Structure formats: C-alpha cells, structure tokens
C-alpha cells in the first residue's frame, strides 16, 4: 500500500517535500496524492504549504 510506504519513509527520514517523496519512492503524482489524502484523513500527517510545494511530516 502506497500510504504505508509514505508513512514509513517519513518515519525513517523525517519531513519531506512532495517532490522528494515522489522521487524517493518512485511513485506517480496520482499515487502520492491518493496516499497523502488517506494519511491526512486519518490524521497521520501534517501538510505545510511552502512557496511552490508542500512539506509533509508525521502528525503529532
């Protein structure tokens, strides 16, 4: 499951931008956005808007 891959990456490596996650995990934009949506709905992550991207970190 892609959401699990994203969560595990953040747990191991700390916060990352969406571009970094996509590149590190080798997944498409659609896969990343679906995973982030699920994780956000479950309150597992925090999303911070930067200038041209978002920073994703594990929720508190």
C-alpha distance matrix in Angstrom:
0.0 3.8 5.6 5.5 6.7 9.1 10.3 11.0 12.7 14.8 15.6 16.9 18.5 19.5 19.6 18.9 19.7 17.4 19.0 18.4 14.7 14.5 16.8 15.5 11.9 13.4 11.5 13.5 15.0 13.5 9.8 11.0 13.1 10.7 8.4 11.9 13.3 11.0 11.6 15.2 15.7 14.8 17.2 14.9 16.1 19.4 20.0 23.4 25.0 26.8 29.3 27.1 23.5 21.6 21.0 17.9 18.3 17.1 19.0 22.1
3.8 0.0 3.8 5.3 5.0 6.3 8.6 9.8 10.6 12.5 14.1 15.4 16.3 17.1 16.8 15.7 16.1 13.7 15.2 14.8 11.1 10.8 13.4 12.4 9.0 10.5 8.4 10.4 11.6 10.7 7.0 7.4 10.0 8.4 5.9 9.1 11.2 9.9 10.2 13.5 14.8 14.4 16.2 13.8 14.1 17.0 17.2 20.4 21.7 23.3 25.6 23.4 19.9 18.1 17.7 14.8 15.8 15.2 17.4 20.8
5.6 3.8 0.0 3.8 5.4 5.1 6.1 8.5 9.9 10.7 12.2 14.2 15.3 15.3 14.9 14.5 15.2 13.2 15.6 15.1 11.3 12.0 15.0 13.8 10.9 13.2 11.1 12.7 12.9 12.0 8.7 8.0 9.5 8.0 4.4 6.8 8.9 7.1 6.6 10.1 11.5 10.8 12.4 10.0 10.6 13.8 14.5 18.0 19.8 21.8 24.4 22.7 19.0 16.6 15.9 12.6 13.1 12.1 13.9 17.2
5.5 5.3 3.8 0.0 3.8 5.4 5.1 6.0 8.4 9.9 10.3 12.1 13.9 14.6 15.1 15.2 16.7 15.3 17.4 16.1 12.4 13.7 15.9 13.9 11.1 13.9 12.7 15.2 15.9 15.3 11.8 11.1 13.1 11.7 8.1 10.2 12.4 10.2 8.9 12.6 13.9 12.3 13.7 10.7 11.8 15.3 16.6 20.0 22.2 23.9 26.8 25.2 21.4 18.9 17.6 14.1 13.7 12.1 14.3 17.1
6.7 5.0 5.4 3.8 0.0 3.8 5.5 5.2 6.1 8.7 9.8 10.6 11.9 13.2 13.8 13.2 14.8 13.4 14.8 13.2 9.6 10.8 12.5 10.3 7.5 10.5 10.1 13.0 14.3 14.4 10.9 9.9 12.8 12.3 8.9 10.7 13.7 12.4 11.0 14.4 16.4 15.2 16.1 12.9 13.0 16.1 16.8 19.7 21.6 22.8 25.4 23.6 19.9 17.9 16.5 13.4 13.5 12.8 15.6 18.6
9.1 6.3 5.1 5.4 3.8 0.0 3.8 5.5 5.1 6.3 8.6 10.0 10.4 10.8 10.7 10.0 11.4 10.2 12.2 10.8 7.2 9.1 11.4 9.6 7.7 10.9 10.0 12.4 12.7 13.2 10.2 8.0 10.5 10.8 7.3 7.9 11.3 10.8 8.8 11.6 14.3 13.5 13.8 10.6 9.9 12.6 13.0 15.9 17.8 19.1 21.9 20.2 16.5 14.2 12.7 9.7 10.0 9.9 12.8 16.1
10.3 8.6 6.1 5.1 5.5 3.8 0.0 3.8 5.5 5.2 6.1 8.6 9.9 9.8 10.3 11.0 13.2 12.7 15.2 13.5 10.2 12.7 14.8 12.7 11.1 14.5 13.8 16.1 16.1 16.4 13.4 11.2 13.0 12.9 9.1 9.1 12.1 10.8 8.0 10.9 13.3 11.7 11.6 8.0 8.1 11.4 12.9 16.0 18.6 20.1 23.3 22.2 18.4 15.5 13.5 9.9 8.9 7.4 10.2 13.1
11.0 9.8 8.5 6.0 5.2 5.5 3.8 0.0 3.8 5.5 5.0 6.1 8.4 9.6 11.3 12.0 14.7 14.6 16.4 14.0 11.0 13.5 14.8 11.9 10.5 14.2 14.4 17.4 18.0 18.6 15.4 13.5 15.9 15.8 12.1 12.6 15.7 14.3 11.7 14.7 17.0 15.1 15.1 11.3 11.6 14.6 16.1 18.8 21.4 22.4 25.5 24.4 20.6 18.1 15.7 12.5 11.1 9.8 12.9 15.2
12.7 10.6 9.9 8.4 6.1 5.1 5.5 3.8 0.0 3.8 5.5 5.2 5.8 7.5 8.9 9.0 11.7 11.9 13.2 10.4 7.9 10.8 11.7 8.6 8.2 12.0 12.7 15.7 16.3 17.6 14.7 12.4 15.1 15.9 12.4 12.5 16.0 15.5 12.9 15.4 18.3 17.0 16.5 12.9 12.0 14.2 15.1 17.2 19.4 20.0 22.8 21.6 18.0 15.8 13.4 10.7 10.0 10.0 13.6 16.2
14.8 12.5 10.7 9.9 8.7 6.3 5.2 5.5 3.8 0.0 3.8 5.4 5.2 4.7 5.8 7.1 10.2 11.2 13.2 10.7 8.6 12.1 13.4 10.9 11.0 14.7 15.0 17.3 17.1 18.5 16.0 13.0 15.0 16.0 12.6 11.6 15.1 14.8 11.6 13.4 16.6 15.4 14.1 10.6 9.1 11.0 12.2 14.2 16.8 17.5 20.7 20.0 16.4 13.7 10.8 8.0 6.4 6.5 10.3 12.8
15.6 14.1 12.2 10.3 9.8 8.6 6.1 5.0 5.5 3.8 0.0 3.8 5.9 5.8 8.4 10.5 13.9 15.0 17.0 14.3 12.2 15.6 16.7 13.7 13.6 17.4 17.8 20.5 20.5 21.5 18.8 16.1 18.1 18.6 14.9 14.2 17.3 16.4 13.0 15.0 17.8 15.8 14.5 10.8 10.4 12.7 14.7 16.8 19.8 20.7 24.0 23.6 20.0 17.1 14.0 11.1 8.5 7.1 10.4 12.0
16.9 15.4 14.2 12.1 10.6 10.0 8.6 6.1 5.2 5.4 3.8 0.0 3.8 6.1 9.4 10.9 14.5 15.8 17.0 13.7 12.2 15.5 15.7 12.3 12.9 16.6 17.8 20.9 21.4 22.8 19.9 17.4 19.9 20.7 17.1 16.7 20.1 19.3 16.2 18.3 21.2 19.4 18.2 14.5 13.9 15.8 17.4 19.0 21.7 22.0 25.1 24.5 21.0 18.6 15.5 13.1 11.1 10.5 14.0 15.4
18.5 16.3 15.3 13.9 11.9 10.4 9.9 8.4 5.8 5.2 5.9 3.8 0.0 3.8 6.8 7.9 11.6 13.5 14.4 10.9 10.3 13.8 13.7 10.7 12.2 15.7 17.1 19.9 20.0 22.0 19.6 16.7 19.1 20.5 17.3 16.4 20.0 19.9 16.8 18.4 21.7 20.4 18.9 15.5 13.8 15.0 15.9 16.9 19.3 19.0 21.9 21.4 18.2 16.1 12.9 11.3 9.8 10.6 14.2 15.9
19.5 17.1 15.3 14.6 13.2 10.8 9.8 9.6 7.5 4.7 5.8 6.1 3.8 0.0 3.8 6.5 10.3 12.6 14.3 11.4 10.8 14.6 15.2 12.8 14.2 17.6 18.4 20.6 20.1 22.0 19.9 16.6 18.4 20.0 16.8 15.2 18.5 18.7 15.4 16.3 19.7 18.6 16.5 13.4 11.3 11.9 12.9 13.8 16.5 16.5 19.7 19.7 16.5 14.0 10.4 8.8 6.6 7.8 11.2 12.8
19.6 16.8 14.9 15.1 13.8 10.7 10.3 11.3 8.9 5.8 8.4 9.4 6.8 3.8 0.0 3.8 7.1 9.7 11.8 9.7 9.4 13.1 14.1 12.7 14.1 17.2 17.4 19.0 17.9 19.9 18.4 14.8 16.0 18.1 15.4 13.1 16.4 17.3 14.1 14.3 18.0 17.6 15.3 12.7 9.7 9.4 9.7 10.2 12.7 12.8 16.1 16.1 12.9 10.2 6.6 5.5 4.4 7.2 10.4 12.5
18.9 15.7 14.5 15.2 13.2 10.0 11.0 12.0 9.0 7.1 10.5 10.9 7.9 6.5 3.8 0.0 3.8 6.5 8.1 6.0 6.4 9.8 10.7 9.9 11.7 14.3 14.6 16.0 14.9 17.3 16.2 12.5 14.0 16.6 14.3 12.2 15.7 17.1 14.5 14.9 18.6 18.7 16.9 14.4 11.3 11.0 10.0 10.4 11.9 11.5 14.3 13.6 10.3 8.4 5.5 5.4 6.7 9.9 13.1 15.7
19.7 16.1 15.2 16.7 14.8 11.4 13.2 14.7 11.7 10.2 13.9 14.5 11.6 10.3 7.1 3.8 0.0 3.8 5.3 5.2 6.3 8.6 9.9 10.5 12.2 14.0 13.8 14.3 12.6 15.4 15.0 11.3 12.3 15.5 14.0 11.7 14.9 17.0 15.0 14.9 18.6 19.4 17.8 15.9 12.4 11.6 9.4 9.3 9.7 9.0 11.3 10.1 6.7 5.5 4.4 5.9 8.8 12.3 14.9 17.8
17.4 13.7 13.2 15.3 13.4 10.2 12.7 14.6 11.9 11.2 15.0 15.8 13.5 12.6 9.7 6.5 3.8 0.0 3.8 5.5 5.1 6.1 8.6 9.9 10.6 11.8 10.9 10.9 8.9 11.6 11.5 7.9 8.9 12.2 11.3 9.3 12.4 14.8 13.5 13.6 17.0 18.3 17.3 15.6 12.5 12.2 9.7 10.6 10.5 10.6 12.4 10.2 6.7 5.9 6.5 6.9 10.4 13.3 15.7 19.1
19.0 15.2 15.6 17.4 14.8 12.2 15.2 16.4 13.2 13.2 17.0 17.0 14.4 14.3 11.8 8.1 5.3 3.8 0.0 3.8 5.5 5.2 6.1 8.5 10.0 10.4 10.3 10.3 9.0 12.5 12.5 9.6 11.2 14.6 13.9 12.6 15.7 18.0 17.0 17.3 20.6 21.8 21.0 19.1 16.1 15.8 13.3 13.6 13.0 12.1 13.0 10.3 7.7 8.5 9.3 10.3 13.5 16.4 19.2 22.5
18.4 14.8 15.1 16.1 13.2 10.8 13.5 14.0 10.4 10.7 14.3 13.7 10.9 11.4 9.7 6.0 5.2 5.5 3.8 0.0 3.8 5.5 5.2 5.9 8.4 9.8 10.7 12.0 11.5 14.7 13.9 10.8 13.2 16.1 14.5 13.4 17.0 18.6 17.0 17.9 21.3 21.9 20.9 18.4 15.6 15.7 14.0 14.4 14.6 13.6 15.1 13.1 10.3 10.2 9.5 9.9 12.2 15.0 18.2 21.3
14.7 11.1 11.3 12.4 9.6 7.2 10.2 11.0 7.9 8.6 12.2 12.2 10.3 10.8 9.4 6.4 6.3 5.1 5.5 3.8 0.0 3.8 5.5 5.2 5.9 8.1 8.3 10.1 9.9 12.5 10.9 7.8 10.6 13.0 11.0 10.4 14.1 15.3 13.8 15.2 18.4 18.8 18.3 15.6 13.3 14.2 12.9 14.3 15.1 15.0 17.0 14.9 11.6 10.6 9.8 8.8 10.9 13.0 16.3 19.5
14.5 10.8 12.0 13.7 10.8 9.1 12.7 13.5 10.8 12.1 15.6 15.5 13.8 14.6 13.1 9.8 8.6 6.1 5.2 5.5 3.8 0.0 3.8 5.7 5.5 5.7 5.4 6.6 7.0 9.9 8.8 6.5 9.6 12.0 11.0 11.1 14.4 15.8 15.2 16.6 19.5 20.3 20.3 18.0 15.8 16.7 15.0 16.5 16.5 16.5 17.8 15.1 12.1 12.0 12.3 11.7 14.3 16.3 19.2 22.7
16.8 13.4 15.0 15.9 12.5 11.4 14.8 14.8 11.7 13.4 16.7 15.7 13.7 15.2 14.1 10.7 9.9 8.6 6.1 5.2 5.5 3.8 0.0 3.8 5.6 5.2 7.1 8.8 9.9 13.1 12.0 10.2 13.4 15.7 14.5 14.8 18.1 19.4 18.6 20.1 23.1 23.7 23.5 20.9 18.7 19.5 17.8 18.8 18.8 18.0 19.1 16.3 13.8 14.2 14.1 14.0 16.3 18.4 21.7 25.0
15.5 12.4 13.8 13.9 10.3 9.6 12.7 11.9 8.6 10.9 13.7 12.3 10.7 12.8 12.7 9.9 10.5 9.9 8.5 5.9 5.2 5.7 3.8 0.0 3.8 5.7 8.2 11.1 12.5 15.1 13.1 11.2 14.7 16.5 14.5 14.9 18.5 19.2 17.8 19.8 22.9 22.8 22.6 19.6 17.7 18.9 18.0 19.2 19.9 19.4 21.0 18.7 15.8 15.4 14.4 13.6 15.0 16.7 20.3 23.3
11.9 9.0 10.9 11.1 7.5 7.7 11.1 10.5 8.2 11.0 13.6 12.9 12.2 14.2 14.1 11.7 12.2 10.6 10.0 8.4 5.9 5.5 5.6 3.8 0.0 3.8 5.6 9.1 11.0 12.9 10.3 9.1 12.9 14.0 11.9 13.1 16.5 16.8 15.9 18.3 21.0 20.8 21.2 18.2 16.9 18.7 18.0 20.0 20.8 20.9 22.7 20.2 17.0 16.3 15.6 14.1 15.5 16.5 19.9 23.1
13.4 10.5 13.2 13.9 10.5 10.9 14.5 14.2 12.0 14.7 17.4 16.6 15.7 17.6 17.2 14.3 14.0 11.8 10.4 9.8 8.1 5.7 5.2 5.7 3.8 0.0 3.8 7.0 9.8 11.8 9.9 9.6 13.3 14.5 13.3 14.9 17.9 18.5 18.2 20.5 22.9 23.3 23.9 21.2 19.8 21.4 20.2 22.0 22.3 22.2 23.4 20.5 17.7 17.7 17.7 16.6 18.6 19.9 23.1 26.4
11.5 8.4 11.1 12.7 10.1 10.0 13.8 14.4 12.7 15.0 17.8 17.8 17.1 18.4 17.4 14.6 13.8 10.9 10.3 10.7 8.3 5.4 7.1 8.2 5.6 3.8 0.0 3.8 6.8 8.2 6.1 6.5 10.0 11.0 10.4 12.3 14.9 15.6 15.9 18.1 20.2 20.9 21.8 19.6 18.3 20.0 18.6 20.7 20.9 21.3 22.6 19.6 16.7 16.5 17.0 15.7 18.0 19.1 21.9 25.5
13.5 10.4 12.7 15.2 13.0 12.4 16.1 17.4 15.7 17.3 20.5 20.9 19.9 20.6 19.0 16.0 14.3 10.9 10.3 12.0 10.1 6.6 8.8 11.1 9.1 7.0 3.8 0.0 3.8 5.4 5.2 6.2 8.6 10.0 10.7 12.3 14.2 15.6 16.6 18.1 20.1 21.4 22.4 20.7 19.2 20.4 18.6 20.5 20.1 20.6 21.4 18.1 15.6 16.0 17.3 16.4 19.2 20.7 23.1 26.8
15.0 11.6 12.9 15.9 14.3 12.7 16.1 18.0 16.3 17.1 20.5 21.4 20.0 20.1 17.9 14.9 12.6 8.9 9.0 11.5 9.9 7.0 9.9 12.5 11.0 9.8 6.8 3.8 0.0 3.8 5.5 5.1 6.1 8.5 9.9 10.4 12.1 14.3 15.3 16.1 18.1 20.0 20.7 19.4 17.5 18.2 15.9 17.7 16.9 17.6 18.4 15.1 12.6 13.1 15.0 14.5 17.7 19.5 21.5 25.3
13.5 10.7 12.0 15.3 14.4 13.2 16.4 18.6 17.6 18.5 21.5 22.8 22.0 22.0 19.9 17.3 15.4 11.6 12.5 14.7 12.5 9.9 13.1 15.1 12.9 11.8 8.2 5.4 3.8 0.0 3.8 5.4 5.2 6.1 8.5 9.9 10.5 12.4 14.2 15.2 16.5 18.5 19.8 18.9 17.6 18.7 16.8 19.1 18.5 19.9 20.9 17.8 15.3 15.2 17.1 16.0 19.0 20.1 21.8 25.5
9.8 7.0 8.7 11.8 10.9 10.2 13.4 15.4 14.7 16.0 18.8 19.9 19.6 19.9 18.4 16.2 15.0 11.5 12.5 13.9 10.9 8.8 12.0 13.1 10.3 9.9 6.1 5.2 5.5 3.8 0.0 3.8 5.6 5.3 6.2 8.6 10.0 10.8 12.3 14.1 15.5 16.8 18.3 16.9 16.1 17.9 16.6 19.3 19.4 20.9 22.3 19.5 16.5 15.8 16.8 15.1 17.5 18.2 20.1 23.8
11.0 7.4 8.0 11.1 9.9 8.0 11.2 13.5 12.4 13.0 16.1 17.4 16.7 16.6 14.8 12.5 11.3 7.9 9.6 10.8 7.8 6.5 10.2 11.2 9.1 9.6 6.5 6.2 5.1 5.4 3.8 0.0 3.8 5.5 5.2 6.1 8.5 10.0 10.5 12.0 14.1 15.4 16.2 14.6 13.1 14.6 13.1 15.7 16.0 17.4 19.1 16.5 13.2 12.2 13.0 11.4 14.0 15.1 17.1 20.9
13.1 10.0 9.5 13.1 12.8 10.5 13.0 15.9 15.1 15.0 18.1 19.9 19.1 18.4 16.0 14.0 12.3 8.9 11.2 13.2 10.6 9.6 13.4 14.7 12.9 13.3 10.0 8.6 6.1 5.2 5.6 3.8 0.0 3.8 5.4 5.0 6.0 8.6 9.8 10.2 12.0 14.2 15.0 14.3 12.7 13.6 11.8 14.4 14.4 16.4 18.1 15.6 12.6 11.4 13.0 11.5 14.4 15.5 16.8 20.6
10.7 8.4 8.0 11.7 12.3 10.8 12.9 15.8 15.9 16.0 18.6 20.7 20.5 20.0 18.1 16.6 15.5 12.2 14.6 16.1 13.0 12.0 15.7 16.5 14.0 14.5 11.0 10.0 8.5 6.1 5.3 5.5 3.8 0.0 3.8 5.5 5.1 6.3 8.7 9.9 10.7 12.5 14.3 13.7 13.2 14.9 13.9 17.0 17.5 19.8 21.7 19.4 16.3 14.7 15.9 13.8 16.0 16.3 17.3 20.9
8.4 5.9 4.4 8.1 8.9 7.3 9.1 12.1 12.4 12.6 14.9 17.1 17.3 16.8 15.4 14.3 14.0 11.3 13.9 14.5 11.0 11.0 14.5 14.5 11.9 13.3 10.4 10.7 9.9 8.5 6.2 5.2 5.4 3.8 0.0 3.8 5.4 5.2 6.2 8.5 9.9 10.8 12.3 10.9 10.6 13.0 12.7 16.1 17.3 19.5 21.8 19.8 16.3 14.2 14.5 11.7 13.3 13.2 14.6 18.2
11.9 9.1 6.8 10.2 10.7 7.9 9.1 12.6 12.5 11.6 14.2 16.7 16.4 15.2 13.1 12.2 11.7 9.3 12.6 13.4 10.4 11.1 14.8 14.9 13.1 14.9 12.3 12.3 10.4 9.9 8.6 6.1 5.0 5.5 3.8 0.0 3.8 5.4 5.1 5.9 8.4 9.8 10.3 9.2 7.9 9.6 8.9 12.4 13.7 16.1 18.7 17.1 13.5 11.0 11.3 8.7 10.6 10.9 12.0 15.8
13.3 11.2 8.9 12.4 13.7 11.3 12.1 15.7 16.0 15.1 17.3 20.1 20.0 18.5 16.4 15.7 14.9 12.4 15.7 17.0 14.1 14.4 18.1 18.5 16.5 17.9 14.9 14.2 12.1 10.5 10.0 8.5 6.0 5.1 5.4 3.8 0.0 3.8 5.5 5.1 6.1 8.6 9.8 10.1 9.5 10.9 10.3 13.7 14.8 17.7 20.1 18.6 15.5 13.0 13.9 11.5 13.3 13.3 13.4 16.9
11.0 9.9 7.1 10.2 12.4 10.8 10.8 14.3 15.5 14.8 16.4 19.3 19.9 18.7 17.3 17.1 17.0 14.8 18.0 18.6 15.3 15.8 19.4 19.2 16.8 18.5 15.6 15.6 14.3 12.4 10.8 10.0 8.6 6.3 5.2 5.4 3.8 0.0 3.8 5.5 5.1 6.3 8.7 8.7 9.5 12.0 12.5 16.2 17.8 20.8 23.4 22.0 18.6 16.0 16.1 13.2 14.0 13.0 13.0 16.3
11.6 10.2 6.6 8.9 11.0 8.8 8.0 11.7 12.9 11.6 13.0 16.2 16.8 15.4 14.1 14.5 15.0 13.5 17.0 17.0 13.8 15.2 18.6 17.8 15.9 18.2 15.9 16.6 15.3 14.2 12.3 10.5 9.8 8.7 6.2 5.1 5.5 3.8 0.0 3.8 5.5 5.1 6.2 5.1 6.0 9.0 10.3 14.1 16.3 19.1 22.2 21.2 17.6 14.5 13.9 10.5 10.6 9.3 9.4 12.8
15.2 13.5 10.1 12.6 14.4 11.6 10.9 14.7 15.4 13.4 15.0 18.3 18.4 16.3 14.3 14.9 14.9 13.6 17.3 17.9 15.2 16.6 20.1 19.8 18.3 20.5 18.1 18.1 16.1 15.2 14.1 12.0 10.2 9.9 8.5 5.9 5.1 5.5 3.8 0.0 3.8 5.3 4.9 5.9 5.4 7.0 8.0 11.7 13.9 17.1 20.2 19.6 16.3 13.0 12.8 9.9 10.4 9.6 8.7 12.0
15.7 14.8 11.5 13.9 16.4 14.3 13.3 17.0 18.3 16.6 17.8 21.2 21.7 19.7 18.0 18.6 18.6 17.0 20.6 21.3 18.4 19.5 23.1 22.9 21.0 22.9 20.2 20.1 18.1 16.5 15.5 14.1 12.0 10.7 9.9 8.4 6.1 5.1 5.5 3.8 0.0 3.8 5.4 7.7 8.7 10.3 11.5 15.0 17.0 20.4 23.3 22.7 19.5 16.5 16.5 13.7 14.0 12.7 11.2 14.0
14.8 14.4 10.8 12.3 15.2 13.5 11.7 15.1 17.0 15.4 15.8 19.4 20.4 18.6 17.6 18.7 19.4 18.3 21.8 21.9 18.8 20.3 23.7 22.8 20.8 23.3 20.9 21.4 20.0 18.5 16.8 15.4 14.2 12.5 10.8 9.8 8.6 6.3 5.1 5.3 3.8 0.0 3.8 5.4 8.1 10.6 12.8 16.4 19.0 22.2 25.4 24.9 21.5 18.2 17.4 14.2 13.6 11.3 9.7 12.1
17.2 16.2 12.4 13.7 16.1 13.8 11.6 15.1 16.5 14.1 14.5 18.2 18.9 16.5 15.3 16.9 17.8 17.3 21.0 20.9 18.3 20.3 23.5 22.6 21.2 23.9 21.8 22.4 20.7 19.8 18.3 16.2 15.0 14.3 12.3 10.3 9.8 8.7 6.2 4.9 5.4 3.8 0.0 3.8 5.7 7.5 10.3 13.7 16.6 19.8 23.2 23.2 19.9 16.3 15.2 12.1 11.0 8.8 6.4 8.7
14.9 13.8 10.0 10.7 12.9 10.6 8.0 11.3 12.9 10.6 10.8 14.5 15.5 13.4 12.7 14.4 15.9 15.6 19.1 18.4 15.6 18.0 20.9 19.6 18.2 21.2 19.6 20.7 19.4 18.9 16.9 14.6 14.3 13.7 10.9 9.2 10.1 8.7 5.1 5.9 7.7 5.4 3.8 0.0 3.8 7.2 10.2 13.6 16.7 19.5 23.0 22.7 19.2 15.6 13.9 10.3 8.7 6.0 4.9 7.9
16.1 14.1 10.6 11.8 13.0 9.9 8.1 11.6 12.0 9.1 10.4 13.9 13.8 11.3 9.7 11.3 12.4 12.5 16.1 15.6 13.3 15.8 18.7 17.7 16.9 19.8 18.3 19.2 17.5 17.6 16.1 13.1 12.7 13.2 10.6 7.9 9.5 9.5 6.0 5.4 8.7 8.1 5.7 3.8 0.0 3.8 6.6 9.9 13.1 15.7 19.2 19.1 15.6 11.9 10.1 6.7 5.5 4.2 4.2 7.9
19.4 17.0 13.8 15.3 16.1 12.6 11.4 14.6 14.2 11.0 12.7 15.8 15.0 11.9 9.4 11.0 11.6 12.2 15.8 15.7 14.2 16.7 19.5 18.9 18.7 21.4 20.0 20.4 18.2 18.7 17.9 14.6 13.6 14.9 13.0 9.6 10.9 12.0 9.0 7.0 10.3 10.6 7.5 7.2 3.8 0.0 3.8 6.6 10.0 12.7 16.4 16.8 13.6 9.9 8.1 5.8 5.3 5.9 5.1 8.2
20.0 17.2 14.5 16.6 16.8 13.0 12.9 16.1 15.1 12.2 14.7 17.4 15.9 12.9 9.7 10.0 9.4 9.7 13.3 14.0 12.9 15.0 17.8 18.0 18.0 20.2 18.6 18.6 15.9 16.8 16.6 13.1 11.8 13.9 12.7 8.9 10.3 12.5 10.3 8.0 11.5 12.8 10.3 10.2 6.6 3.8 0.0 3.8 6.6 9.5 12.9 13.2 10.1 6.4 5.8 4.8 6.6 8.8 8.9 11.9
23.4 20.4 18.0 20.0 19.7 15.9 16.0 18.8 17.2 14.2 16.8 19.0 16.9 13.8 10.2 10.4 9.3 10.6 13.6 14.4 14.3 16.5 18.8 19.2 20.0 22.0 20.7 20.5 17.7 19.1 19.3 15.7 14.4 17.0 16.1 12.4 13.7 16.2 14.1 11.7 15.0 16.4 13.7 13.6 9.9 6.6 3.8 0.0 3.8 6.4 10.0 11.1 8.8 5.5 5.1 6.5 8.3 11.2 11.3 13.6
25.0 21.7 19.8 22.2 21.6 17.8 18.6 21.4 19.4 16.8 19.8 21.7 19.3 16.5 12.7 11.9 9.7 10.5 13.0 14.6 15.1 16.5 18.8 19.9 20.8 22.3 20.9 20.1 16.9 18.5 19.4 16.0 14.4 17.5 17.3 13.7 14.8 17.8 16.3 13.9 17.0 19.0 16.6 16.7 13.1 10.0 6.6 3.8 0.0 3.8 6.8 7.9 6.4 4.6 6.4 8.9 11.6 14.7 15.0 17.4
26.8 23.3 21.8 23.9 22.8 19.1 20.1 22.4 20.0 17.5 20.7 22.0 19.0 16.5 12.8 11.5 9.0 10.6 12.1 13.6 15.0 16.5 18.0 19.4 20.9 22.2 21.3 20.6 17.6 19.9 20.9 17.4 16.4 19.8 19.5 16.1 17.7 20.8 19.1 17.1 20.4 22.2 19.8 19.5 15.7 12.7 9.5 6.4 3.8 0.0 3.8 5.8 5.3 5.3 6.8 10.3 12.9 16.4 17.3 19.6
29.3 25.6 24.4 26.8 25.4 21.9 23.3 25.5 22.8 20.7 24.0 25.1 21.9 19.7 16.1 14.3 11.3 12.4 13.0 15.1 17.0 17.8 19.1 21.0 22.7 23.4 22.6 21.4 18.4 20.9 22.3 19.1 18.1 21.7 21.8 18.7 20.1 23.4 22.2 20.2 23.3 25.4 23.2 23.0 19.2 16.4 12.9 10.0 6.8 3.8 0.0 3.8 6.0 7.9 10.1 13.7 16.6 20.1 21.1 23.4
27.1 23.4 22.7 25.2 23.6 20.2 22.2 24.4 21.6 20.0 23.6 24.5 21.4 19.7 16.1 13.6 10.1 10.2 10.3 13.1 14.9 15.1 16.3 18.7 20.2 20.5 19.6 18.1 15.1 17.8 19.5 16.5 15.6 19.4 19.8 17.1 18.6 22.0 21.2 19.6 22.7 24.9 23.2 22.7 19.1 16.8 13.2 11.1 7.9 5.8 3.8 0.0 3.8 7.2 10.1 13.3 16.7 20.3 21.6 24.3
23.5 19.9 19.0 21.4 19.9 16.5 18.4 20.6 18.0 16.4 20.0 21.0 18.2 16.5 12.9 10.3 6.7 6.7 7.7 10.3 11.6 12.1 13.8 15.8 17.0 17.7 16.7 15.6 12.6 15.3 16.5 13.2 12.6 16.3 16.3 13.5 15.5 18.6 17.6 16.3 19.5 21.5 19.9 19.2 15.6 13.6 10.1 8.8 6.4 5.3 6.0 3.8 0.0 3.8 6.9 9.8 13.3 16.8 18.3 21.3
21.6 18.1 16.6 18.9 17.9 14.2 15.5 18.1 15.8 13.7 17.1 18.6 16.1 14.0 10.2 8.4 5.5 5.9 8.5 10.2 10.6 12.0 14.2 15.4 16.3 17.7 16.5 16.0 13.1 15.2 15.8 12.2 11.4 14.7 14.2 11.0 13.0 16.0 14.5 13.0 16.5 18.2 16.3 15.6 11.9 9.9 6.4 5.5 4.6 5.3 7.9 7.2 3.8 0.0 3.8 6.3 9.8 13.2 14.5 17.5
21.0 17.7 15.9 17.6 16.5 12.7 13.5 15.7 13.4 10.8 14.0 15.5 12.9 10.4 6.6 5.5 4.4 6.5 9.3 9.5 9.8 12.3 14.1 14.4 15.6 17.7 17.0 17.3 15.0 17.1 16.8 13.0 13.0 15.9 14.5 11.3 13.9 16.1 13.9 12.8 16.5 17.4 15.2 13.9 10.1 8.1 5.8 5.1 6.4 6.8 10.1 10.1 6.9 3.8 0.0 3.8 6.6 10.3 12.1 14.8
17.9 14.8 12.6 14.1 13.4 9.7 9.9 12.5 10.7 8.0 11.1 13.1 11.3 8.8 5.5 5.4 5.9 6.9 10.3 9.9 8.8 11.7 14.0 13.6 14.1 16.6 15.7 16.4 14.5 16.0 15.1 11.4 11.5 13.8 11.7 8.7 11.5 13.2 10.5 9.9 13.7 14.2 12.1 10.3 6.7 5.8 4.8 6.5 8.9 10.3 13.7 13.3 9.8 6.3 3.8 0.0 3.8 7.0 9.1 12.3
18.3 15.8 13.1 13.7 13.5 10.0 8.9 11.1 10.0 6.4 8.5 11.1 9.8 6.6 4.4 6.7 8.8 10.4 13.5 12.2 10.9 14.3 16.3 15.0 15.5 18.6 18.0 19.2 17.7 19.0 17.5 14.0 14.4 16.0 13.3 10.6 13.3 14.0 10.6 10.4 14.0 13.6 11.0 8.7 5.5 5.3 6.6 8.3 11.6 12.9 16.6 16.7 13.3 9.8 6.6 3.8 0.0 3.8 6.4 9.1
17.1 15.2 12.1 12.1 12.8 9.9 7.4 9.8 10.0 6.5 7.1 10.5 10.6 7.8 7.2 9.9 12.3 13.3 16.4 15.0 13.0 16.3 18.4 16.7 16.5 19.9 19.1 20.7 19.5 20.1 18.2 15.1 15.5 16.3 13.2 10.9 13.3 13.0 9.3 9.6 12.7 11.3 8.8 6.0 4.2 5.9 8.8 11.2 14.7 16.4 20.1 20.3 16.8 13.2 10.3 7.0 3.8 0.0 3.8 6.6
19.0 17.4 13.9 14.3 15.6 12.8 10.2 12.9 13.6 10.3 10.4 14.0 14.2 11.2 10.4 13.1 14.9 15.7 19.2 18.2 16.3 19.2 21.7 20.3 19.9 23.1 21.9 23.1 21.5 21.8 20.1 17.1 16.8 17.3 14.6 12.0 13.4 13.0 9.4 8.7 11.2 9.7 6.4 4.9 4.2 5.1 8.9 11.3 15.0 17.3 21.1 21.6 18.3 14.5 12.1 9.1 6.4 3.8 0.0 3.8
22.1 20.8 17.2 17.1 18.6 16.1 13.1 15.2 16.2 12.8 12.0 15.4 15.9 12.8 12.5 15.7 17.8 19.1 22.5 21.3 19.5 22.7 25.0 23.3 23.1 26.4 25.5 26.8 25.3 25.5 23.8 20.9 20.6 20.9 18.2 15.8 16.9 16.3 12.8 12.0 14.0 12.1 8.7 7.9 7.9 8.2 11.9 13.6 17.4 19.6 23.4 24.3 21.3 17.5 14.8 12.3 9.1 6.6 3.8 0.0
